[in-house]
Amino acid sequence: MASTSIRAALAADPDVGAGNVLHKLIEHGAALDGPGIAFDVDVDGFPAWQGLTLGELRDRAAARAAWFQANGITRRDPVAVYVTSSADCFLNWMGLVWLGAIPALMNPNIAGDIAVQYIAKLRATALVTDAAHLERLAGADVGIPVIDAADTGTGDPAQAPAPFRHHADDPIAITHSSGTTRMPTAVVHSHASLFHATRKIRLSGPRAQGTERILSALPAPHAAGIMTINHALSNRSDLLFLSQQSDGGAVLDAIERWKPTGVFGFAVTWSELARFDLTQHEMDSVSLWFNTGDCAHEPHIRNLVNVGSHNTVTRSAEGRPVVQRVKGSSFVDGLGSTEMGHSAFHITHSPDTERYGRCVGVPHVFADVALLDTTTGEEVPVGQVGHFGLKSPTLAPGYWNDHANTYKHRLNGYYLTGDLMFRDAEGYYYHVDRAVDSVDLGGGNWLYTAMSEEQILRAVPDVRDCTIVSFKTGAGVVSDVLLSLHESADPTTDHTAAVTAALTPAAAATLRKVVVFPDENIVTGPTGKVRKFLMRQRHLAELANA
């Protein structure tokens, strides 16, 4: 069946959800030799970088479903998955969901001691892990069976039971936010919530240009990872899912090797790609960059949209439509979080885009958004910063084993994401900071760290990335600005005057010093806001030890 017919069938099938896309594709006649998923590691005898077909993907998921069933895993069992590779993450997720179990996907960067506590908090019935993470657990007794991820693919696919039939409200995954800065919050995703956006905006029209061949640099054990898998499968797109995201060089190598038409990632990926002169690399295949999580900074976006190429339609001398490939690509920015289930806003940048300043665009059709005064519960007026509240079918139902946290973040029926934003008179929304990172300077003035970083990046071309460390002293709030420079920049140059001029007067008044953070001191591995948190912690530790 043609991919357009498959997409239409999925969109019209009310039983399709995040837990059964694989099975529904086959039920609706998708070719078994069509695209499944490619991984960057060898798996089950399949070499890295070689895509598994849809049939092979089903077979590998079935093998795991059979193995788990034979080893006592059944429906509603929460099973922690603490592994390194995207292959181990997703194939075990598929095998567990096949049985109606609840995979709890864990960030591979979580420290072993925190992982032990988190697994206990989940009240998991088993732990799937690999050799690297067994070493990280350092022999700790997690109190439940420990399963070697290398074993789960050895089951007999023919022995897999019929796939579990999910109800819309059934949980199909537990993912988490944070995990490298504090105890993770375990976020539950339902069959319906994590597929709603795919149904409404990905399958409702023609397949978007740039989604024919997707390279994902998103974290696998994240809501965005699951959505990307289901997005690519539903759209019958080729997909390569990388196992790590923060190494810009590795992502760049993958682009040149695999030649995707679209690259999906978090803001940290674009910051890392800004290390490179992309005009010196083979980027012509890319027509789309898709961002979620933290919204991206303007210089990082411009670095991307000025390379790549895309199709455009012109008219011949005879008036016939002619498709031409022209230079430049598009960047779709979407502010999102684990709990939101999908970005609530959308905006598309191209080489001639001018609406920046951390503009996240306008709400998606399914998103009811409000900017609230948390003291009164009322919406703030145009131009005033408020707390972002969301009502949406994409929202996670809550936190696993944690009702207190589930209800703590609700106000007037809205989920409070922890983001601070304002909207302009045209209905565009702008992100200024996370609430926990903003600093009250008194007199109605605030230091918004994310917006300040945007202002510095725009004003000081030598700066590739930056973060702000603010803390209170007896004399008031003081701030240090940590700069990561482009390789071509002179590290001895004093950027204090330029940084001061870029900030608002109230923020500039707090500035104590500007510090160049050498690349060897940059924290690698975590996503953007986590990396910035760890950099701040490292800087504060250095100050304490000075």
N, C-alpha and C positions, 0 to 999 in steps of 0.2 A: 504494500500500500504506500502511496506517495506520502512524503513527510507532512505536506499540508493537510491531507486527510487525517493522518494520525493526530496532528495537533488539534484539529477540530474535534475529533472524537474524544480526546482527553479533556478538552475544555468543556464539552457537553456532558461528560460522565460525572454525575454527582458523587460517585464513590471513589474517585481518584483523589489521593492525598499524598502527603509526604512519605508515608510508609509503604506505598504499593505502586509507585510509578513503574518500576521494573516489570512487575507482573501485568499491569494494565497495558503497557506498551505491547507486550506479546499477545495479550488477549485481544487487542484491537488490530492485530495484524502487522505489527512492525517486523521488518525483515530481521531474522536472527543473525545475518551476516552484516547488518548495519552497525553503526558506531555504538560502542559501550563506553569504556574509560581507558585511558592510557596512564600509567604511573611512571615515576622516575626511578623505580627500583624493580628488580626481578621479583616475580611473585608466582608461586605455584607452577614453576617451569616456564612461565612466559617472561621473555626478556624485557628489561626496562625500555621505555620509550615506544614499545610496540603496543598499539591499542588493542585491548580485548574487544571482540565484537559483542553485540548485545547477547547473543547466545552463550558466548564464553563467560560473560559477566554473570549471567543467570546461573550458569553451571558452578562458578566459583562461590557465589552466594549460597547456592543449594548445598554445596559441600560443607560449608560452615554451619548452615541450619541443621543438617543431619548430624554433624559432630556435636553441636551444642545439645541437641535433643538427646542424643545417646549418652551424654554426660550430665543429664539431669536438669538442664535449663528449660524452663517453660514460660508460658505467658505471664506477664506482669512481674517477672523477675528483673530487678534492677541489676545490671552487670556493668562494672566499671571497665573502661577500655583506656589503658595508659600505655601508648605505643609511640614509636618514632615516625613510621612511614605513613603516608597517605593511603597506601594500599592496605596496610593492616587496619587502619582506622575505618575505612569505608567498607571493605569486604566483611569485616566483623560486624559493623553496624547493619549491613544488609542481611547477614545471616541471623542476627538476633531479632531484628524487626520481622523477619520472615516467620519467626515463632511467636510473635506478639510480646517478646521480652522488651525491656526498656534499656537500651544502651546509654550509659553515662560516659560521654566522650570527654577525656581529660587532656588539657594542654600538656604536651610533652615536656615543657620547660618548668613545670611545677617541681619545687624541691621535694625530696623524698619525705621529709618529716611532715610537710604540709599535706602531701598526697595521702599519707597514712591517716591523718585526721579527717581529710575530706572523704575518703572511702568509708570511714566509720560513720560520718555524718549522713552519707547516702543510705546507709544500712544495705549495702550491696550484698548480693548473694554469691558473687564470684568476681574475680579480677582477671582480665585478659591483659597480659603485658609481654614485654620482650626482654632480651638479655640486658640491654642498656639500662632499662628501668628497674629490673631486678637488682642491678648493682646500685642504682640510686636509692632503692628502698633499704639497702644495706642489711638484709636479713631480718628486717622488722616483721613481726607477726601481725598480719592484717586481719587475722581472725576468720578468713573465708578461703575457699579454694582458690589457688593461683593457677591460671591457665597460661601455658606458653602459646603466644600467638602463632608460632611456627607449626603448632599441631592442628589448629582449627581448620586449616584448608585440606586436611587429609581425609575428611569424611567422604562418604559415598554419595554423590549427588542424587542417585536414584532412590536413596533412602530418606530424602527430605520429605517432610509431611506437606500437605496442602498449605499454601500460604495463609497465615492468620488474616481474618477479615476485620479490618480496623473500622471502628466507629469514628465519626468526626472528632469526638473529644478524647479519643484514646491517645496516651502519650507515646511518641515514637522516638524520643531522644531526651536526654538531659545534657545540656551543655553548661558552660559557666562563663561568668565574667571575671576579670582579674585572675588571680591564681598565682601571680608572681609578686604581688605587692601585699597581699593579705589572704585570709582564708577565702577560697572561692565561694561565690554564691551560685547554687545549683539551680539552673533555669530549666523549666519543663517546657517542651514543645509538643503540640498536638498534631495529629494527622491533618486536620483542617487548617490550623493556624499557619503552619510552615509551608503550606502549598497555596494559600489564598492569593498572594501576590503573583505567583507564577501563572495561576489560572486567569487572573484579571488583567495583567499587563504584559505577560510574556506570550500567552497563547491566543490573545484576543485579536491580533492583527498579523501582518506579515512578519516573518522572522527578521529581526533587526540586523542591519548591515554590521558586520564585525563579529557576529555570534556564530558564524559558520564553523570556526575552528578556534576554540577557546583554550588559552593557557591560564590556569588558575594559580596565583601566588597567594591565595587566601589560606588562613590556617584551616587544616582539615577538621579538627575537632571543634568546630564553631558552627553556629546556626547558618552563617553565610556559606560554609563549606557544603552543608547538606543541601541548601537551596541551589547552589551552583551545580551540584550533581544532578538534581532533579530538573533544573532549568535546561541543562545540556541534553539530558536524555529525552525530555519532552519535546525539545526542538530538533531532535535528531542531529545534534551538533557533535563534531569531534571535540574531545576534551582531554587535555593532559593536566593532571593535578600534581603539582610539586609538593614535596614533603617539608620544605622550609621556604621562608618568605623574605627574611630580613637581609639576606646577602644579595645586594643589587647586582653584583657581578654574576652570580649564579642565575639570577632571573634573566639578565641580559644574554647570557650564553644560551639559555633555553629558548629565548625569542629567536636568536639567530639560527639555532639548530632546528627548531620545530616549526618556525614560520607561522605563528598564529595570526588570525585576523583580529582577535580580541584578547586583551589581557585584563584579568580581574585581580584586584588586590586591595590592601589597606593603605592608608596614607604613608605608613613607614616605608612601603615598597617604593613609592614615588620619590620619597626623600633620598633613598639609597640610589635610585637610578639617576638622581641629580648629580651624583659624583662623576658621571661620565658625559663626554661629548657624544651625544647620540647620533650626531650627523656623521660620525666616523664608523658607525656600525650599520649592519644590514637590518633596517627597520621597516622596509617598504610594505611588508605583508600586513602590518598592523593598521587597522582603520578605527579601532575602538579601544578605549581604556575605561574600565568600569571600577569605580571606587565606592566602598562602603565603610562603615565604622566611623572613625573621625573624618570630618570633611578635610579636603586637601588644601594646601596653600597655593596661592597664585603662581609663584615662580616654578614650583614643581609641576603644575598643570601645563604651563607654557612650554616647559622643557619637553613635554610629551607631544602636545598637539602640533608642534612645529615639525615633527617627523612623521613617518608613516605615510600612508596614502589611502584614498577612498574613491569609490565609484561616484560619478556624477553624470547626470543625463543632460545632453545638449541636443541641438537640432542640426541636422545636415542642411546643406544648401537647398535640398529638395523638401525640407521640412520633416524628415524622418527622425525619430528619436535615436540618438547615438550615445552609447555608454562609454565614458572615458575615465581613465584612472588618473587622478590628480594628487598633488602633494598635500599633505596635512591630514590629521586625524581628529577624532572627537573624543572628549573626555566627559563621561557621565558621572557626576558627583552625587552621592546619596548619603546623608547623615543617618547612621543606624547604630543600633546596639543589640546585644544578645536578646534582651527582653523585648525589644520592639519587633523582633522576628523578621523585619524587612525595613529598609529605609522608608521614612514617611514622606520625604521630599525628593524632588528630582530637578536637575539642571544639567544642560549639555553645553560644554565649552568647545570651541573650535579656534583656529588661529586668529580669527578676528573678534573673538569674544571680549567684552569689556566689563561685564557685570561680575566683579570679584568682591574683595573685602569680606571673605568668608560667607558669601551668599550661597545658601543651600537650595535656593529655588522656590518652588511652589509645592504644595502638598499633592501627593497622589490622590486619585479619586476615592480610594478606600479609606483615607486617613482623615479623621476629625481631629484637628489640632487646635490647641489654645495656648496662649502665653499667660500664665497666671501669677498673681500676687499671692504667695503662699500664706500670708497673714490673713487676708480677707477672703481668699478663694476666688476673687473676681479676676476677669481678664484685664490686662494692662492695655493702655491706649497705643496707637500707632507710634513707633519711634522709641518706646520705652522698653527696657529690658525686663523680661519676665521668665518664669520657669516654664519650660516646655512640657505640656501635658498632651497625651495622645489617647484617643479611643480608636481602635482598629481591630478588624478580624485577624490581623497578623500577630497581635500581641500574645506573648507567652501567657499561659494560664496562671503562672505563679512560680514560687520557689519550692523545690522539693524538700519536704520535711521542715518547712520554715514558714508557717503562717504569719508570724510576726513581721518578717521582711516583706512578705507578699502584700500585706495591707498597709504597711508603713509608707509605701510609695504611691498610694492612691489618694486623690483629692477630687471631690465633686464628680466622681465617675471617670476621671482621667488618670492614666498612669504617668507619674512624674519621672522623666528619664534622667534627671540630674543635669540637663543642659540648660544654659542661659542663652536666650535669643531675643531678637526684636524683629519686627516686620515693618516694611515701608508702606507708603501710601498706595503703591502698585500691587501689593499683596506678595511681595518677595520676602523671604525670611533669611535672617543673618545670624550665624552662630558666633557668640562672643567668648564663651568659656564653659567649662564644667563648673558647676556650683561649688564643688569642693576646692577648686583651684583659684577661685576669685577671692580678692582681698578688699575688704571694706577700708577705705582710706579716710572715712569721715567726711562730713559736709556734703554728703550726696555723691561723693566721688568713689570710684571703684577701680581697682587694677584688675583688668581681665587679661589673664596670661596668654590665652590662645590668640586673642585679637592683637595683643601687643607683639606676639611672635610674628603674626602676619605682617604687621606694620614694619617690623625690623627687616624681614625677608624682602619686602618690596623696596625698601629704601637703601639697603646695603648690599650691592651685587656680589661682594666677596663672600657673603654668608650663604652656606648651603642649608643649614638648619640651625635652630636655636631653641633654648628653653629659658624660663625665668624662674629663679628661686627667690621667693619673698618670705620674710619672717619678721616677727615683731621684736623690737628691742625696747629698752627703757626710753629711748628717744623717739619711738614710733616705728613705722614699717620701713624696712630697708630691702632693696632688691639687688640681686646679682644677675647679670645676663650671661649665659653660657653660650658661646658661639662655636659652631662647627663650620669651618671654612672650606671653600672649594680648593682643590689641590693647587690651582694656579695662583691662589691668593698668597700674599706675603704675611706669614703668621706674626711678624713683629709689628705690623701696622696697628696703630691705636684707633679703634673704631668707636671710642666712647662718644665723641661729638655726634657722629652719624646716628648712633643708637639713641642718644638722648633726643635728637631732633625728630626721630621717628615716633617716639612715644607721646602720649597725651601729656600735657603739663603736669597733671596730678601724678601720673605714673613716673614721669621723668624725675620728679622731685624726690622719689624714693630711691633712685639709682645710686648704688654705692660703688660698684665696679663692673667692668666688662671683662670676661675671662674667655680666652680661646681654649676650647676643650680639644686636645689632640685626638685624632682619630683612634689611636690605640686605647684611649680612655673611654671611648663611646661604648655604651652597653649594647650588645648585640643579642638577637634572639627574640625578645618580646615585641609586641605591637607598639604603635606610636606612643599612646599615652602612658603605657607601662614603662616604655624605655625612658621617657622624660621623667617619670617618677623616680626611677632608679638612678638616673643621672643627678637629679636633685638630691637624692639621699647620699650619693657618693660625694657630691660637693659639700653638703652639710657635714659629713663625716670628716672631710679634709679640713674644713674650717675648725671643727671641734678639736682636731689633733694638731692644729697649727700652733 
